[in-house]
Amino acid sequence: MSWTLTAADLPDLARGATLLGTGGGGDPYIGQMLVARVLGDRGITILDPDDLADDLFVIPTAQMGAPTVMIEKIPAGTEPTLAMRTLEAHLGRTADATMPIECGGINSMIPLIVAAETGLPVVDADGMGRAFPELSMETFAVYGVHGSPLALAGERGETVVIDTGDDDRQMEWLARGVTIRLGGVGHIAEYAMSGADVRRTAVPRTLSMALALGRSIREAREQHRSPFEAIAETLSTTLYPEVRELFSGKVTDVERRTTEGFAKGRATVSALEAGDDSTLEIRFQNENLIAVRDGQLVAIVPDLICVTDIESGEPITTEGLRYGQRVRVLGISTPEMMRTPEALAAFGPRAFGLTEEFVPVESGELARAGSA
Amino acid sequence: MSWTLTAADLPDLARGATLLGTGGGGDPYIGQMLVARVLGDRGITILDPDDLADDLFVIPTAQMGAPTVMIEKIPAGTEPTLAMRTLEAHLGRTADATMPIECGGINSMIPLIVAAETGLPVVDADGMGRAFPELSMETFAVYGVHGSPLALAGERGETVVIDTGDDDRQMEWLARGVTIRLGGVGHIAEYAMSGADVRRTAVPRTLSMALALGRSIREAREQHRSPFEAIAETLSTTLYPEVRELFSGKVTDVERRTTEGFAKGRATVSALEAGDDSTLEIRFQNENLIAVRDGQLVAIVPDLICVTDIESGEPITTEGLRYGQRVRVLGISTPEMMRTPEALAAFGPRAFGLTEEFVPVESGELARAGSA
């Protein structure tokens, strides 16, 4: 069912989207400010995927770049709409709605900026079901909708249209090169598709899930309940039902560099109790990719690895990781459509150069979140 | 007056274009083979700029990339036409003719490939009057026609359309980034303009001049005359009347690296006579930029610095420079429209990071070519 999102929803949505960003996806708090500024006291119509007409024309919009740069370089706010208009002109067709390509991080907000500016509705679905670092890592592409042609807009009004046919990796490669030369951040419109394509290829209701997650964490805090119980409870009725606490401890090492347009690195979390020398090591490329506890794999992409404040449950991004932080690390299952062989080929461990095989987070033996 | 170019003209045109390439511009011999293959025994109509209807629609075509890569990576031949078709689709207008953006090097040949494939005529003019390393270094831009939108095609059929408004340097920067990610070579269509624009902003008759230069060098050799006299004689009736012999000697040092999409480096030529320790040092970025004889500037960009075989007059590119070669280095004046303050701002010494001021090659005191 369609519903209306207002500026009052944005802080909860930002919190939930940061959790689904699994450490990356860019900072939604900046995007939230941009949405609020343009939206004022109006509302944005959010369309349920089941309600879409088959021939509705949807143009997803997003930001691309390294999250470490996004913090330094706040967009003017007009670029995502310029990207969409550029793609419309190229295709000779006007969008009926926009949609996130990624429900984690700032890309939960970019389509809302476009909606606030243009009055278009936003489809409650995305193509990552979380955040991923590359434009080719989309369920859209896995299930047959290609990203190209892609339109890219820069902060000085530059536009670039890239057409690589069915080759989504080459599209990513060229768009990344342009983004780097635009200073590290670009805004894009890509994966134009029909309403029928959305139902076939998108992860449904991830925008409403992000909002529900963010709201449940806040309400749990206000009610002095465990935010981790609230997270598990909220997810239990979604396509992401399995939640595991992977580790709790103190961040004792962070290594991070921005290279080739990505933020890459690793973090170590060590046990709090004296005498307990167990650790969790997390490796990331924009997003958290793999979590290894005392040498044993406990969660791996595309399952979600989320670092949160040990008390408040507030999600912490890779660029927000600091020595000494007390954190709780959660593993969350991704929808089955993201775990098929085709999906794992696009955004499973090998797509990130990892040699480990995918193992569902729920097959481990760690305690269920909230039970700790 | 319009004329017809045939495959028999191509070797002379390639030779002349290599001379005008001033060390860079890419190897026209590869382009010549591609033109000959497509052209067969047909002819290409070459349009004199004075004959163009004011509203004729001209789309120039070219290759971009580092010459060192172009030698290794021979294009399929269909890319330049794909670039033109992509720009036509973007602009919603069909080209009446194509034109070189650069008369030196391989870019003398690329519009001929397009003409051979499509049957379009080629305008006898260009925007560099020689070769330059960057797309913004055009008399077109200096006199008010901007390069953007630019269409770029890759060897796997990728297309990219870049629109940077009036900012030709940003267009160059983004297109260069895409070209690097395409493996170092891309084919482009840009600086779309009217016949009236051509007359106002292009360097006229540089295609016929390149052909005449190449032919005169060959004929002088066949007639056992000095090719250098023939060069000076041919140029005397053009916009490039001043020719100076800057140095003759042996290449004793070459330093060359491909970096950021360019071939950069320097070469030293030493006197042949025992006891004469004078040298000429040439610095290049794709093209030869500056020639310094025994510490004294003798020629500088945008004037032409051409390295040729000491006997045959055959031009030698920067990537063809080898230790031990016997060479004659010529300095050639560029047309006055390339020496105005606006023109020097676009492609004078400062545009290449040189601190030296522009000094016309004919203001020096060296011997006139052919008199040595």
Interface residues (C-beta under 8 A of the other chain):
Chain A: T86 H90 R156 G157 E158 T159 V160 V161 I162 D163 T164 G165 D167 Q170 W173 L174 R176 G177 V178 I180 R181 L182
Chain B: T86 H90 R156 G157 E158 T159 V160 V161 I162 D163 T164 G165 D167 Q170 W173 L174 R176 G177 V178 I180 R181 L182
